[in-house]
Amino acid sequence: APELVLPTIKHFDEAFPEMTSEYGFKCSYNPTFSNGTTNASWISQGYYGLDQGPIVMMIENYRSGLIWRLLRQCPYLRMGLRRAGFTGGWLTQE
């Protein structure tokens, strides 16, 4: 839901500039937990690369729709969704 995510990212970037750096957002943030030395919120010192793959896929899907097109063409995915009880939408199209 880019219409929700993009304004949220902008808000966090503006409201909590300490959450970002040249590498992007820190991996964790807790505004209710003090860092122990000041009244500032706790912010992780690390970055996780694990979530970057799905993020890149989401960006590409938002940009071009490629990921959804590929998923819709996958017969195994379609069959699995139907077996799980999903119906309608693009599953009814052949």
N, C-alpha and C positions, 0 to 999 in steps of 0.2 A: 504494500500500500504506500507507494511513493508520496501520495498527498499527505500522509501522516508522518512518514519517516523524514522526509527532507526538511520540513519545518522544525521537527524535533532535533535533528542534528544541528541545524542553525542555532536553535535556542541553547543547546548545551555548549556549543562552540563560543557563543557570545556570553552566556551567563557564567560559565566555568572554564575560562581559557587555560587554567592549569591542567585540565584534562587532556589537552592536545599538545602535540609537538610535531616535529618534522616527520614523525612516523605515523601520525594519525592519533586516534583516541587511545588512551590507556585502557587496559583490559578490564579494570574494575573501578567502581566509584561508589562510595557510601556517604551521602550527605549527613546522615544521622550519627555517624561514628567518628569521634575525634581522632586525629592522628597522634595524640598524646603529648604534643609539644605546644600546639597552639589551638585556637578554637576552629581551625580550618577543618574541613571534611577530610575523610580518609580517601586517598587516591593511590591506587596500585602503582608501583614503580615499574612494572613490567608491561610487556606487550605480548599478546598471544597471536601467533601466526595461524593457528588452527582455524579460526573463523574467517580468515581472509579469502579462502577459496569460495565459500558460499556467497560472500559479499561481492566478489568479482562476478559471479554468475548472476546475482540479482541485479547488479548494475547493467550487465550486458542484456539481460532480459528486459529491463526497463527501457534501455536504449533501442533495442532492435526486435524484441520478442522472440529471439532465436531459441532460448531455452524452452519456452512453452511450445513452440513449433516442433522442436525435436521430441519433447515428451509426448505430445499428442500423436506423433507418428510411431511411437514404440508399441508394438503389439503386446509385449509382455506387461507393460505398465497398464495399458487399457484393460487387459484381461484381469490383472490383479485388482484394479479398482472396481471392476464389475463384480468380481468374486467377493470383494469386501462390502458390496451393497451399494456402491455409488452408481447413480444413474443420471441421465439428462445431460444438458449442455453439450460439450464437444464429445462426450462418450457415445452419444447417439448418432453422431456423424461418422460416416465411414470414409 
